[in-house]
Amino acid sequence: MTDTTESQAADQSRRSIDREAQKRSHAEVRALLDELIEAFPASFKPHGAKGQPPLAIGVEADILLHRPHIDPAPLSLALQVYTAGPEYTAA
């Protein structure tokens, strides 16, 4: 194999790994949002629900206090996804 071919194969492998990581990340965020909706129904509404209330400042710390098993990095991403949704921004 030439250096170019090896480089292309390595790039393709990295892209494949990145796609798999994104799929896992998306599934993890979705599961975490489902958990938040179930655990805190007054604060989190399902996708498509009308009247999503604004989240309190510091909600991330409150969630981690009451749900210590949650990893902060995916929680931060889940909150970003939730607050970027059209239902949330329209409220």
Backbone as a ProteinNet text record, in pm:
[ID]
protein_1_A
[PRIMARY]
MTDTTESQAADQSRRSIDREAQKRSHAEVRALLDELIEAFPASFKPHGAKGQPPLAIGVEADILLHRPHIDPAPLSLALQVYTAGPEYTAA
[TERTIARY]
83.4	0	88	42.3	119	83.1	165.4	137.6	1.9	-32.4	-160.7	-275.6	-264.7	-369	-383.9	-273	-277.9	-342	-308.8	-365.1	-515.7	-558.4	-700.7	-774.3	-714.5	-775.9	-786.7	-684.1	-686.7	-793.7	-805.3	-908.2	-1047.9	-1067.6	-1197.6	-1228.6	-1130.5	-1149.1	-1186.2	-1117.7	-1148.6	-1290.3	-1331.5	-1467.8	-1570.4	-1543.6	-1634.2	-1645.3	-1532.6	-1532.2	-1607.3	-1586.5	-1656.5	-1807.5	-1851.7	-1995.4	-2052.8	-1980.8	-2027.1	-2034.6	-1936.5	-1936.6	-2054.2	-2084	-2197.3	-2328.7	-2341.4	-2462.7	-2479.7	-2369.1	-2375.7	-2408.5	-2346.9	-2370	-2515.9	-2569.8	-2709.4	-2802.2	-2776.1	-2859.1	-2848.3	-2728.9	-2708.7	-2782.5	-2775.5	-2845.3	-2995.6	-3045.7	-3189.5	-3236.1	-3160	-3195	-3191	-3093.8	-3082.1	-3198.3	-3235.5	-3350.9	-3478.2	-3493.9	-3609.9	-3612	-3495	-3486	-3524	-3476.9	-3508.6	-3657.7	-3717.4	-3860.9	-3940.9	-3899.3	-3969.6	-3944.9	-3821.8	-3786.6	-3834.3	-3837.4	-3871.5	-3978.2	-4100.9	-4202.7	-4247.5	-4229.4	-4266.9	-4166.4	-4045	-3939.2	-3910.8	-3922.1	-3887.4	-4011.1	-4036	-4150.5	-4100.1	-4179.7	-4139.1	-4125.7	-4047.4	-4028.8	-4165.1	-4189.5	-4315.5	-4421.3	-4399.3	-4497.1	-4499	-4615.2	-4630.3	-4604.6	-4562.3	-4548.7	-4432.6	-4318.2	-4201.3	-4153.5	-4151.8	-4108.9	-3958.4	-3914.3	-3769.9	-3705.9	-3587.5	-3515.6	-3449.9	-3442.6	-3381.6	-3231.2	-3177.3	-3032	-2976.4	-2876.2	-2816.8	-2885.8	-2975.6	-3048.9	-2954.4	-2844.3	-2748.9	-2694.3	-2657.7	-2606.6	-2714.9	-2839.4	-2949.9	-2973.7	-2968.2	-2988	-2878.9	-2754.4	-2642.8	-2653.5	-2709.4	-2729.1	-2830.9	-2939.3	-3046.2	-3026.9	-2941	-2912.6	-2761.2	-2691	-2544	-2486.4	-2567.9	-2518.8	-2500.7	-2555.4	-2547.4	-2409.6	-2352.4	-2222.6	-2243.8	-2166.8	-2187	-2172.2	-2080.9	-2059.6	-2182.7	-2238	-2360	-2478.2	-2483.5	-2591.4	-2582.9	-2464.3	-2446	-2491.1	-2453.6	-2494.7	-2646.4	-2705.4	-2850.4	-2923.8	-2874.5	-2937.5	-2922.7	-2809.2	-2790.6	-2890	-2906.3	-3000.3	-3142.4	-3179.5	-3314.6	-3346.2	-3253.9	-3281.2	-3265.7	-3207.8	-3194.2	-3314.1	-3399.6	-3514.6	-3616.6	-3691	-3788.1	-3899.6	-3938	-4043.1	-3997.3	-3869.6	-3815.5	-3793.6	-3735.6	-3704.2	-3828.9	-3938.4	-4063.4	-4140.9	-4106.4	-4182.1	-4151.8
-117.4	0	124	225.4	349.8	434.1	534.9	624.2	691.8	730.3	796.1	701.1	578.8	479.3	449.9	438	414.2	532.3	651.6	772.5	778.8	745.5	745.6	640.2	523.3	417.1	459.5	524.7	572	679.2	770.3	874.3	813.2	714.1	647.9	576.8	512.9	444.8	544	658.2	761.5	814.4	836.6	885.4	782.9	657	550.9	547.6	560.1	562.9	685.7	801.1	923.7	908.2	844.4	822.8	732.9	629	539.9	614.2	697.2	775.2	872.2	933.1	1024.3	950.4	830.3	750.8	716.6	673.8	641.6	766.2	877.7	1002.9	1045.4	1035.2	1071.6	982.8	854.1	761.6	790.8	822.8	854.1	982.6	1083.5	1209.5	1186.6	1110.2	1082.5	1009.5	909	834.7	926	1012.9	1105	1204.1	1255.8	1345	1272.8	1148.2	1069.7	1054.6	1031.4	1019.7	1151.8	1262.9	1393.5	1424.3	1390.4	1412	1332.2	1209.4	1124.9	1171.2	1207.7	1244.3	1384.2	1474.9	1614.9	1664.5	1609.5	1643.4	1789.8	1859.2	2000.7	2087.9	2039.4	2118.1	2075.6	1945.7	1893	1832.5	1871.9	1821.5	1738.7	1640.3	1558	1641.4	1590.4	1654.5	1676.3	1795.8	1827.4	1883	1877	1927.5	2079.9	2134.9	2280.5	2329.7	2453	2516.5	2467.3	2451.1	2409.7	2528.1	2513.3	2625.3	2647.2	2771	2794.5	2721.1	2672.5	2603.1	2705.5	2671.9	2760.5	2770.9	2885.8	2900.8	2804.4	2729.3	2632.3	2497.2	2473.7	2346.9	2228	2246.9	2137	2089.7	2182.5	2146.6	2079.3	2127.3	2065.7	1922.2	1900.7	1765.3	1672.8	1718.6	1635.7	1607.9	1701.3	1681	1569.6	1569.8	1471.1	1342.6	1347.4	1230.4	1215.9	1177.4	1173.2	1070.8	977	876.6	933.5	1051.4	1110.1	1171.6	1142.2	1197.8	1343.3	1438.3	1579.8	1614.1	1550.3	1585.2	1554.1	1433	1407.4	1492.4	1522.3	1607.7	1746	1801	1932.4	1930.2	1826.2	1812.7	1796.9	1717.1	1696.9	1828.6	1908.4	2037.8	2132.5	2125.9	2208	2167.5	2037	1986.9	2028.8	2012.1	2043.9	2192.4	2278.5	2422.3	2480	2404.9	2451.5	2412.1	2325.3	2277.8	2387.8	2377.5	2482.2	2498	2389.5	2399	2482.7	2469.1	2543.2	2689.3	2714.1	2852.3	2932.9	2865.9	2935.6	2971.5	2908.2	2932	3068.1
0	0	0	-72.4	-74.9	46.7	71.4	184.2	169.3	45.9	20.8	48.9	2.9	25.8	174.3	244.5	389.2	460.7	417.9	477.6	453.3	331.8	299.8	382	396.8	476.5	622.7	673.6	812.3	830.6	732.9	739.6	738.4	652.6	644.7	775.7	833.9	961.5	1071.1	1074.4	1174.4	1156.4	1032.5	1007.3	1052.6	1028.5	1071.4	1223.5	1291.2	1438	1487.5	1422.7	1461.1	1445.3	1335.9	1315.2	1423.9	1459.3	1566	1698.9	1727.6	1851.9	1853.4	1739.5	1731.9	1754.9	1699.7	1720.5	1867.8	1931.9	2074.6	2155.7	2120.8	2191.4	2176.8	2055.8	2032.4	2114.9	2116.3	2193.6	2343	2388.7	2530.7	2568.6	2483.9	2510	2511.1	2414	2407.7	2534.5	2578.1	2699.6	2821.6	2827.4	2939.7	2940.5	2824.4	2817.8	2860.3	2819.4	2862.1	3014	3073.9	3219.7	3286.7	3233.1	3291.1	3279.5	3166.9	3146.7	3248.7	3273.4	3370.2	3513.9	3545.8	3683.2	3721.5	3625.3	3653.4	3555.2	3562.8	3463.1	3465.6	3576.5	3580.9	3505.6	3490.9	3426.3	3282.9	3255.6	3123.4	3058.8	2936.3	2860.3	2742.4	2700.1	2585.4	2458.4	2365.4	2235.3	2171.1	2125.8	2060.1	2153.1	2284.1	2380.3	2377.5	2397.6	2401.8	2543.9	2555	2685.5	2769.1	2707.3	2784.7	2868	3000.3	3084.4	3074.6	3096.3	3097.1	3214.2	3192.7	3299.4	3390.9	3517.5	3616.3	3593.5	3625.8	3624.3	3728.6	3692.4	3784.2	3785.4	3689.3	3686.5	3672.5	3602.9	3584.2	3719	3805.6	3938.8	4021.9	4010.8	4084.8	4039.6	3910.1	3857.2	3909.4	3903.4	3950.8	4100	4175.6	4319	4344	4266.7	4286.7	4206.6	4108.3	4024.8	4010.1	4118.4	4115	4016.8	3971.1	3876	3735.1	3709.9	3576.4	3555.3	3439.6	3400.4	3356.4	3411.4	3378.4	3229.7	3158.9	3017.5	2931.5	2938	2860.5	2908.2	3038.5	3088.7	3025.2	3019.7	2958.3	2812.4	2740.6	2600.7	2590.3	2678.2	2676.2	2701.1	2794.1	2821.3	2702.3	2634.3	2514.1	2405.7	2386.4	2286.1	2322.6	2449.5	2495.5	2476.4	2516.6	2510.4	2369.9	2278.3	2140.1	2054.6	2107.4	2031	2006.1	1896.7	1862	1965.2	2031.3	2132	2250.8	2286.1	2400.2	2363.5	2249.1	2211.9	2177.9	2142.9	2112	2238	2349.5	2473.9	2531.5
[MASK]
+++++++++++++++++++++++++++++++++++++++++++++++++++++++++++++++++++++++++++++++++++++++++++

